[in-house]
Each structure stands twice: as C-alpha cells, then as structure tokens.
Amino acid sequence: MTPARNKSGTSKFILILGSLAAIAVIGGVLYQAQSNTGEELEYTVIPEQVTEAVIEKPDAPEAFIPAPTPEPKSVAEPAAITVTKAPKLPSLDDSDEFIRERLLRIKHRGDMETWLNTDDLIRRSASYFDGLARGVTLSKIFPLTAPEGSFTTHRDGDIIWLNAGNYERYNSTIAVLISLDMKSMAQMFHFIRPLLESAFAEMGYRPRQMDGIILQGIDNILDTPIIVERIELTRESVTYKFADPDLEALLPLQKQLLRTGPENTQRIQQQALALKEALLNP
C-alpha cells in the first residue's frame, strides 16, 4: 500500500510498524483472563512455543492473504521530491531491537512498553496466533497487564453467579487494543511478512498455512457469542465452570473472552473484524 504523497517514507514506516503490537496482542486480552488464584474459571494451558519447532507437519488451515497492489506513480510528480527507502529487515534472530525501537517512537500507552519488554517478538507473535487458531491462548507469551482486582462471584441460594464487576478488570487492556489502527496493522503484516514466515516455518508451517492460521485465529474471536444476561457458574474443587453446557463447550479462548464482558467482547470483535477486512482487502 503506497503512503500518501504528503508524508515522508520514514513517517509512513514508523506508522506501519506501530501496528506490530496489534498483531502480537489482538488476542492479548484473553491472556489477561488467566490467573492462578485458584478462584478463576478453568482454562487450558498450552506449553510455550517460542522457539521449539514442530517435528511433524501440523494440520493447519490454508488461506491466502493478498499483497497490496502498488499505486501507479503520478507522471506529474515533481522531480525534486525524494523518497526515503524503508530500512531493510534484519534477520529473525536480530529483529527485536529493530522492531521495539520503532514501535516506541509512536504514540502509545505505558502498558505497551511493558508488553514489548521481552525477546523473540516475532516468534512470540507467531506462537500466539498458532494458539488462537487452535482455540487456546499460550500463557506467558507476552508480559501483558494483569487484570485489576480479584475475580469475584456471588451466591443466590445454591446458584453461583459471575459478578459483572469482573468485566471492568480488563478495561485497561481493552483500551490499549482498541486504540490501535487495524489498517496500519495490516500494512505491518505485509512489511514484516518475511520474518513471520520464517517464524512459522520453524514450527513446520508453510506460508499458505500461516495465512490460514492468522485468519482462523481472528475467526475464533469473531465466533465468540455475546452474552448480555447474567452468567451462572458451577464449582468443582477450586475451579469455576460455566453452568450452561453450550458455554462450557466453547473454545478455551472464547470462554476467557466471555469473562471480559459483552461490551469488551464486542470491542475486541470490532477490532478483529477490521483487521480481517484490512488483510483481505489491501
């Protein structure tokens, strides 16, 4: 996608890089739902997969995310205008500082700096999307902001209800995610695609499978139901489960997303849909 002509190539590049955080954490709020207090709903923990390659070729959906078509150059463009070329991508192993430095040049919330304060950013992004496509979230992939306060329930006789006040615990994380521009994020995907393909290849995936995994992860978020009614829980030992068997049968990541509340779920789904449209319609 060609930048507007009244901006320098460097400014465009910085804007594009700003969306890396969104690619890495579009499912980030799901991570916030994970707490080891012993009071939370049951969730599935998958071993962290940042650098470990998949030995057997995994069964993954295939798809195609089209590359943007360059806009034709204007024949009337003044010769005096110079275009600054975007810096060459570093190797996958040496990409962290390159990515982090440019991300922190753009406007961001303080939480974003904490999220980026880790290594293997591209590999972690690939692993996180791999988890989203399989319906789970990989714990400890990113050091995201913990939910505020403690998970709470209340009883009405023998019935246990999820307190609606729990939804506000995720507001800070949601605010960061919905502030990110999805069109810029899609541009970022195309710019760093060679790095992402390398990270997915280490896990045994082909480029078309990478595209399918990313789109499947987005669809899993979009398929999460919006529950505006009170949610009843059951408790076995120290873990809570949804009393409604249809809710309990949802993917782990969808159940975790439900715990952020209907309004926050809708906000995340709006971002996920905007991302999908931007990827498929460059």
N, C-alpha and C positions, 0 to 999 in steps of 0.2 A: 504494500500500500504506500503510495507516494505521499510525502508530507506536503502540507500547504506551503506554497512558494514564499510566503512572507515570514517563514521561520527557518532558522539555520538547521543544517543536518544534525549538528550536535544537540540542539534543543530537542529535536524530534527523537533522537536516540535515547536521551535521558527519559523522555516521556514514555517511550516504548518499554524501557527497562523497568519503569515504575510498576508495570503490571505483573512482574515475576512473583511478587508476594501473593497476588490473587491466584495465580496458577498453583502455587505451592499450598495455599491455605483456603481454597474455595470450600473445602470441607473442614476447615480448621475449627469451626465451632463445634463440630462433632467430637473433636478431641477434648474440648472443654467439659464435655459431659462425663468424662472418665475421672473418677475419684476413688481412692482406696480407703474411704472412711468406713466401709462395711455397711453403710446405710443406703447405698445407691442401687438403682436398678441393675440387674445382671447384664453384663456385656461380654463380648468376645474379645480377647486379646490375641493378636497375631504376632509372632516373633518379628522383631525389627528386621527389615530387609533393606539396608542402605547400600551395602557393597557386596553382599553374597549373591552370586549368580545362580540361576535356576539350572539344574543339571539336565532335566528332561524338558523338552519343548513344551511350554504350557499351552493349555487350551484357552485361547482368548478370542474375543470377537474381532472381526476385521472391519475396517471402515476407511474412508478416505476424506481427509480434511484438505480442501483445495487451497493452493497457494494463491496469494493475491496477485492480480494482474497489474503490472506496472502501467501507470498512466502515460500516455504519449507526451513527449516534450513539446512545449509550445515553440513554434517557429519564430515567434516574436520575442522570445526570451532574450533580454539584454546580455551581451557577451561579457559584461563587467561582473555579472553575478557569478560567484564561485560557490561550488557545492562541497561541503566538508564530508568526506567519506567516513562512514561509521567504523570504529575500530574493529580490527579482526578478532574473531572469537578466540579465546585461549583454549587450551586443552581442557578436557573434563576435570582432570586432577587439579588444575591450576585456575579454575574458574571462580572460586568462591570470592576472593577479594575483588575481582573484576566486576562481579555482579553486585556484591554488597556495597561497594563504594558508590556506584552509580545510583543504586536504589535510595541511599541516604541523601542524595542531592535533591530529591523531590520532596514535596510537602508530605509529611507523614505524622502519624501519632506516635507517641513514645513507645507504645506497645510494639510497633513494627520493628524497632531497633532490637528489642529483646527476641522477637521471633527470628530475626536474621542472625542472631548471635550464636551460630552453630556452624558446623562444617558440612561439606558434601551437599550443598543446597540443591543442586540439580538432581543428584541421586535420591535425595530425600523426597523431592517433588515427584519423581517417577515412582518411588515406592508408595507414596501416599495415594496417588491415582490408581495404582495397581490394587491397593486395598479397597478404595471406593468402588472400583468396578466389580470386586468380589463381594461387596456388601458389608465390608468391615472397615474399621479405621485402625491404623497401626499406631500403637501407643509409643510415645517418646520420639516420634519422628521430628516434631518441632516443639521447642520450648515455649508454647503459647501461654497466654494469660490464663491463670486458673479462675474458675468461677468464683464470684464473690459470695461470701457467707457459706452456710451449710445447707445440705439437702434436707428438706422437711416434708412431713406428711401430717395429716390429722385424721382422727377416727370419728366415725358417726355410728355408734354401736359396734357392730362387728365389721363394718366396712371401712377400708383404708383408702383415703383419697390423696392424690398428689396435690400438694399446695401450689396454687397458681403463682405464689410469690417466688417460687423457684425460677420462673421464667426470667425474672429480672437479673438473675445471677450472670446471665450471658450477654447482657446488653452492651458491655464494653467491647467484647469481641465482635459482636454483630456490627457495631458502629464502625469498626475498622474495616470490616469486609465490605460493607455496602458503600463505603466511600471510594472504593477502587473502580476505575473506569474499565468496563469489560471490553470495549473496542481496543483500548491500549493493551489490554492483557492478550487479546487475540494477536495483535501485532507482535507482541513479545514472544508468543509461541512460535511464530514463523521465524523470528530472528534467531532464537536460541534452539530451533529445531535440531540442528546437527548435534548439539550437546545432549538434548533429550533423547534422541535416537541412540546415541552411544550408551546412555544410562539404561535405557530399556533393553538394548542389545545385551548388556551384561546380565540381565535377568532372563535372557533367552527369547526376547520378543523381536519380531520384525516390524518395520515402520508401519505397515498397514494395521498390525495388531496394536501398536502404540496408539494410533488414531482411534481404533475401536475401544481400547481401554479408557481413554480420556472421555469419549462420548458416552460410554456405558456408565462411568462414574457420575457424570453430570445427570444422566437419565435416572439413576438411582435416587439422586437428590430430588429431582422433579417428580418422581413417583411417590414420594412420601405424602401420606394423607394429612390434611389439615383438620385437627381435632379441636373444636371450639368448646365442646362440652367438658365437664369435669372428668378426669381420668381416674378410674378405680384401679387399685393395686392389690396384689396379694403378696404375702411374705413367706418365704421359705428360708429358714435359718436366718442369716444376716442380710440376704439379698431380697430386693423387691422385684416383682414381675407385674406386667400388665394383666389385669383380670380378664379383659376381653381377649379371647383366643386369636382373633384376627389381628389385633395389635401385637400380641406376643409373637405371632408368626412372621412379623415384618423382619426385614434385614436388620442386623445389629446397628448399622449406621443410621437407618431410618428411625429406629426406636430411640436412639440417642438424640437425633434431631427433634423428635417429638417433645423431648424433655425441655427444649428451649422455648416452647410455647407456640401457639398458632401464628401470632404476628411475626415472631422472629423466623419461624419456618418459611412463611411467605416471603419475607425479605431475602432470605438466602435463595429461595427458589427463583425469585425475580432476577437475582444476580446470575444464577446458574443458567437460566433461560437466555439472558442477554449474552452470556459467554458462548453458549452453543450457537446462537444465531450469528454472532460475530465470527466464529470459527468457520461456519459453513457458508457464510456469505461475505467473503473478504472484499 
